[in-house]
Amino acid sequence: MLFLGNPIGLMVVIPALLFTLYAQSRVSGAYAKFSRIAAARGFTGAQVASQLLQDAGIDHVRVEQTRGTLTDHYDPRKKVVRLSPQVYGGSSLAAIGIAAHEVGHA
């Protein structure tokens, strides 16, 4: 291992690891908070993603459901926005916000 015997390497890796853990906890906390708030119109993440793609004239990108939690992503090679089940079928603020974010990558 490159950093195990090097104190300077550890001084870089440990703060980076702590920052990563902090950032992940903030994302998870925000997701938990806003997944409890229903969107006013009741649209699902899949509906919002499809509508945004249509409104932008992007007809070559599909919206699919994928497995996992917070595994949402855009695959540029396959031209697919993949949404986790909670986002794909969810109608919370978190679901539509995440769906819109992923469409932004397309």
Buried (B, 14 or more C-beta within 10 A) or exposed (E): EEEEEEEEEEEEBEEEEEEEEEEEEEEEEEBEEBBEEEBEEEBBBBBBBBBBBEEEEEEEBBBEEBEEEBEBBBBEEEEBBBBBBBBBBBBBBBBBBBBBBBBEEB
